[in-house]
């Protein structure tokens, strides 16, 4: 089944924005590669900025849904590992040039703060999902641990273009393996508290 014109524009825009940059990709090229006229693009999105926001929202929703699914189908203390493993799959299959959201924050921080703010909001959604995985594994809300895991995952995301996905994934596995299991956290809390 052929995608709708709106979906064709989103697919094309996501590919071009991710691989070539937001500012480097013009509306005429987007419309041409999506197989639509410029007016169709504007009828669906209103502006290039609105299209960028829609691309970011859609891609990140797919990413978070995929991570959420991994946590939902893991064992009793496997949420963090399942989330990290699925993140690594994204690095290997869909994010070989780094994170599209971080790219958007960098490109738009000074001249379109709304897009940069959306990027930060999307990262907060990821942090909340990591927090759910931490709570699943440890039975506790642990902001520091959640932020540390986010740093590991985002660091890998940022360095995939430098090291390659296999190298970055190897380090994610090594770092995540050092996160203590739930029983260790419970024991430390009750022994040291």
C-alpha positions, 0 to 999 in steps of 0.5 A: 500500500502506498503511503499517503502524501503526508507520510511520504513527505515525513519519510522523505524529510526524516531521511534528508534532515537526518542525513544532510541536515535541517538547514541544508535541505530545502523545501523544493528538494523535499517536495521533489523527492517526496513526489509532491508539489510545494503547495501540498507540503505547505497544506500538510505542515504550514511551514518547514519548521512545522515539518521539522517538529512533526519529523522529530515527534514522529521519529522519537515516538517510534524510538520511545515506543520501541524502547517501551516495548523492550522494557514491557517484555523483559524479566523482573530485573531486566528493564535497564538491560532490555532498554539499553539493548534496544537502544543499541539496535537503534544505533546499529540500524537507524542512528549511524549518524548520531541523534537527530534530536541533538542535531536539531537542538544544535542547529536551532538553539539560537534562531528557533528556540521552539524547535530546540525546546521540543528537542529537550522535551523529547530527551526528557521523555527518554529520561522518564522512560529510563526512570521507569526501567530503573524503577522496574528493576530496583523498585525505587525512583532514582533520578541520579541512576536514570540520568547516568544511564541517559548519559551512557546512551546519549554518549554512545549516540553522539559518538557513533559517527566517530567510533562506529556503531559496533565500537559504541555498542560495545562500550554501552554493554560494558558500562550498563553491565556495571549498573548494580542489580536491584537486590544490590541497590536494596541491600546498599540502601538498607545497610548504609541507611 
